[in-house]
Structures are given as structure tokens and as C-alpha cells.
Amino acid sequence: MGEQQKEMSFLGHLEELRWHLVRSAAAIFIMTIIFFVFAEQVYNHFLLAHIKSDFITYRLFCDFFNFFGMDSAFCNVNFDDKKLQSIKVTSQLMNSIWSSFILGIIVSFPYILWEIWRFVSPGLTAHEIKRSRGFIFIASLLFFIGVFFSFYVIAPISIQFLYNYQITDAIQNSFTLESHIGLVTNMLLGVSILFELPVLIYFLTKIGLITPEFLKKYRKHALVVVLIVAAIITPPDVASQVIVAIPILILYEISIKVSRRVIKKQQKDAK
């Protein structure tokens, strides 16, 4: 009888998880439809915004570097002769569907977190629920800070550099729609997930896989990795690399403090 009740409980949890997943998928689907319906506005004002010479980041970076007396390529940004190529009959349709789906995931992120929270919270104690009440807000805030940083900093820096990089005059750059939109959407989603590092470290510390001592021990290694990544995705000048690297290093330091705080709390509770 006990095994049957246990099995029913397990099946009940599976059914509950299924409905959480269904509602999350429905939210993504609805947002995908909305973005697809307004695809022209989304492309003109968002996904293709970085190949406009008057994009706000280029002007701000130019003014910033000029203020310190530094020359900057952002003062001479010119995309007038850059046209994206759509070389397949279905390219524009499939690209608009895919980009709408990625943007649907991004916008639905807080709701997806809420559904995860609703599934997990019944198994937590009242004290644990109270302590983790701000989880959705903090995780969503970090995620959208990542979206903002990616859209206004990393994407324009990378696109300005990649569009103007040329090995030799014998090679002409002619980029496809898929490559440009793929670059932008992958950055938006990837960097936003990267900004969840403090949340990830929090849970890894809770289950004993990460300690603040481990993070501090490999701080120098993390610095090298961050600088390498910054050098890859930015133009070959120190200022741009620093702009990208600093927020990521700040996130790493925050993660160390988060991990230390979790350990202290666990030690206090154990007494």
C-alpha cells in the first residue's frame, strides 16, 4: 500500500511538472506570436539597430573616448554600404520565426522562473520559502541586466569590429541575414544567462559543489579566461576589452561574496 501511494505521489509530481512545462511553453509561444506579428518593427528598431551609424552606443563611446583624449573607431562608424543578404527563398520567414522564438524565451524568462518556483516551493519549509522569496526578482533582474549589457555594449562593439575587419582588400565582406541575426540573438541569450552566475553559484554552494575558497583560488584563472573572451569579441583596443571585462569580473566577485554568505549561514544553522 505504501509503495502504491509512493508511486501515485511520483506520478502526481510528474503530472504537476507537465502542466508547469505546458504553461511555460504556452507563454513562450504567445510571446513568439507577438514578436512575429510585429517582426518589421522588431527588426528595424532592435535586431538591426546595430548596423545603423547613429546607434546610441557608438555616439556615447565616441564622446567618452574623446573626453579622455583617446582616438576611437566608434567616431567613424559607417554601415551605409552594408546590406544583409537573404540567399534562400525561406530565409526571411524562417529567420523571423526563429528570432521571434528566442525573443519569446527572453521576455518569458520571469514567468518561467515563477513556474519553476511554483513547482519547487511545496517541498520547501516555511523558513526556506521566506529566505528565498526574492529569488525570482533577483534572477530576473540579473537576466535583464545581461540583456541590456549585451544589446548596448557587447553587440555594438562586436558588430562594429566584425563588420569592418578585413584580412585583405581581395576579400569582400557580404554577410547573410542568418549570420547577423544569429550573432545578435545568441549574444542576447548567452550573455543574459552568463549574468545568472551569482544565482548559479548560490545553488552550487548550497549543495556543496562550490566553496568561496575554491572561487578565490581560481580567481586569477577566471581573470585570464574573461580577458581572452573579451579580446575575442571586441575590437583590438584595450578600452573596449576593459568595458566588456569589468562587469563580468564584478559578477565573479559578487559570486564569491554570495558563496561566503551561504557557507556562513549553513554553519550558523548547524550550531
Phi, psi and omega in degrees: 000318179296319179295322179295318178295322179296318179295318179296321179296319179296314179295325177295321177294321177297318179296318179296318178298321180301317181289327174296318178293321179297315180294323177295316178296323179296319179297316178297318181298315180297315179293325177298316179299317181298313179296324180293319180297322181257035185302320182299313179294320180297317180290312184295319188257354184228291187291330180254010184296331186284348177258026172251127187297338181263017178303138190304324182296319180298319180291318180293318179295321178299313179295321181296311182291323178296326180299325180264011177072028182251140175284146182215139177292344181288348178276350182233036180288130181213114179246016186299328182261011181260116177236130178284144182259135172245101192259359177239150182301322185264004188303309185293320179295308183294325179292320179293325177294313183294314180295324177296323178295315179297315179295327176298320177296315182299311183291329182277358186307312179300321179293321178297318176300319180297319178295320176297317179298318180297327180284322186276324189302325179300338180270001181260156175282166180299324179294317180294321178297318180295319182291330184254021184297327182273010184303310184298316181296312183294314181297319179293319180298313179298320181299312184282336169296321176297319177299312181299312181296319179295315185289320187262348182237294187294313182299309180296323177298313182293315183293318179300319180288310185293324180291336183252358178284131182212125181291314181209157179294346179286348180250128179252128177284127176215095190272150179268161178301317183299319184292320181291309182294323177298319178298313183293310183293322178295322177295314181303311183286316184294313181293324179297320177293322178301325180288354174275008183307313179300323178293317179298315180297323178303310182288323178294325176290320179302323182265005172087013181272338182229143175232157177299329179295321178297316181295320179290323180299321183257023179298316181295322178295319178297321178299316179297315180298315180299317180294324178295314178299316179298322180292328181288317189264002181236165174298160184281056173226147188298320184301314181295321180295322179293319180302320181282320187287323186303309181300324180292320178294324176298318177299321179296316179295321176298321180298322177297316179295321177297314180298317179297320181293321178296316180298315179298319180295318179295319179294323178294317180292333182284341182284000000 
